Amino acid sequence: MTNHQLLGRIGEAMAGIRKEIMARGITVKVSTQKVIAALEAKLTSVKNDYANQEEYEAKFQQEFAEWQKSITDYAIKHIDKAINFRTNIRQWQNTVNIDYDVPYSDSDLPAMPERTFEPIREFQYKEIVDDITNALSILRMTDETTVNASTMKQIAKYL
């Protein structure tokens, strides 16, 4: 047998092995009690986040306002470095608008605050709570000790 023929047979055998591996499904079994506990924790978390999101948003807005003030203070402090002045007189408001650019490096400015929460709209909240509550009801009624992969796929987005 030549090297070419041998390589061909090895390639055919490898293709057969790949097909067999791909044909097998992954079997995942998770304890029903662990899934119930995780869903209950997520439900509590979602309810808490939804109830407190106005407080979270107010805190973020306060941090953002403080950040904007620090940027303004930096720009005023470094006006001697300003370039590209633009002025606009607004006679109807009796105001003068002045824009300018101040060069900076990242180390000069504080980091912009980021939201540490995901705002939840009312319809999203209702949908998530209903889905988790329904899943919990079904899981509590089952006699199975483990949850199969297809069920996990349905509820995994909440875990």
C-alpha positions in Angstrom: 0.0 0.0 0.0 1.4 3.4 -1.0 1.6 6.4 1.3 -1.1 8.1 -0.8 -3.5 5.2 -0.3 -2.7 5.0 3.4 -3.4 8.7 3.9 -6.7 8.3 1.9 -7.9 5.5 4.3 -6.9 7.5 7.3 -8.9 10.4 6.0 -11.9 8.2 5.5 -11.7 6.8 9.0 -11.3 10.3 10.5 -14.4 11.5 8.5 -16.4 8.5 9.9 -15.3 9.3 13.4 -16.2 13.0 13.0 -19.7 12.1 11.8 -20.2 9.7 14.7 -19.1 12.4 17.2 -21.3 15.0 15.6 -24.3 12.7 15.6 -24.1 12.2 19.3 -26.0 14.8 21.3 -24.5 16.3 24.4 -26.4 15.0 27.5 -26.6 17.5 30.3 -28.5 16.8 33.4 -28.8 19.4 36.2 -30.4 18.8 39.5 -34.0 20.1 39.5 -33.5 21.6 43.0 -30.4 23.5 41.8 -32.3 25.0 38.8 -35.3 25.9 41.1 -32.9 27.6 43.5 -31.2 29.5 40.7 -34.5 30.6 39.2 -35.8 31.8 42.6 -32.6 33.8 43.1 -32.9 35.3 39.6 -36.6 36.2 40.2 -35.7 37.9 43.5 -32.9 39.8 41.7 -35.1 40.9 38.9 -37.8 42.1 41.2 -35.2 44.0 43.4 -33.6 45.6 40.3 -37.0 46.7 38.9 -38.1 48.1 42.3 -34.8 50.0 42.7 -34.1 51.1 39.2 -35.2 54.7 39.8 -32.8 54.9 42.7 -30.0 53.4 40.6 -30.8 55.9 37.7 -30.8 58.9 40.1 -27.4 57.8 41.5 -26.0 57.4 38.0 -27.4 60.8 36.9 -25.8 62.4 40.0 -22.4 60.8 39.2 -22.8 61.9 35.5 -23.5 65.5 36.5 -20.5 65.5 38.8 -18.4 64.1 36.0 -19.6 66.8 33.6 -18.8 69.5 36.2 -15.3 68.1 36.5 -14.8 68.2 32.7 -16.1 71.8 32.7 -13.7 72.8 35.5 -10.8 71.2 33.6 -11.7 73.2 30.4 -12.0 76.5 32.3 -8.8 75.8 34.2 -6.9 75.1 30.9 -8.5 77.9 28.8 -4.9 79.2 28.1 -4.4 76.0 26.0 -7.7 76.4 24.1 -7.8 76.3 20.3 -10.5 76.8 17.7 -12.6 79.4 19.4 -16.1 79.8 18.0 -18.5 82.6 19.2 -22.2 83.1 18.6 -24.2 86.1 19.7 -27.9 85.3 20.4 -29.6 88.7 20.5 -33.0 87.3 21.2 -31.7 85.8 24.4 -29.1 88.5 25.1 -26.4 85.8 25.4 -23.0 85.1 24.0 -22.1 81.5 23.3 -18.4 80.6 23.2 -17.1 77.2 22.2 -13.5 76.1 22.2 -11.4 72.9 22.1 -8.9 72.0 24.9 -6.4 69.3 24.2 -6.1 66.7 26.9 -4.7 63.3 27.7 -6.7 60.4 29.2 -4.9 60.8 32.5 -6.1 64.4 32.8 -9.7 63.6 32.9 -11.7 61.4 35.3 -13.3 58.2 33.9 -16.9 58.7 32.6 -19.3 56.9 34.9 -21.1 53.8 33.6 -24.4 52.3 34.4 -24.0 49.3 36.6 -27.5 48.2 36.0 -29.7 47.3 33.0 -32.9 49.4 32.9 -35.9 47.2 32.6 -39.1 48.4 30.9 -42.4 47.4 32.4 -43.4 45.0 29.6 -39.9 43.4 29.8 -40.3 43.0 33.6 -43.7 41.4 33.3 -42.5 39.0 30.6 -39.4 37.9 32.6 -41.4 37.5 35.8 -44.1 35.5 34.0 -41.6 33.2 32.3 -39.6 32.5 35.5 -42.8 32.0 37.5 -44.2 29.6 34.9 -40.9 27.7 34.8 -40.8 27.5 38.6 -44.4 26.2 38.7 -43.6 23.4 36.2 -40.3 22.5 37.9 -42.0 22.2 41.3 -44.6 19.8 39.9 -42.2 17.4 38.3 -41.1 14.2 39.8 -37.8 14.2 37.8 -34.7 14.7 39.8 -32.8 16.3 36.9 -33.6 18.8 34.2 -32.8 17.8 30.6 -30.9 19.8 28.0 -34.0 21.1 26.1 -35.6 22.4 29.2 -32.3 24.1 30.3 -32.1 25.7 26.9 -35.5 27.4 27.5 -34.6 28.8 30.9 -30.9 29.4 30.4 -31.4 33.0 29.4 -32.6 33.8 32.9 -29.8 32.0 34.7 
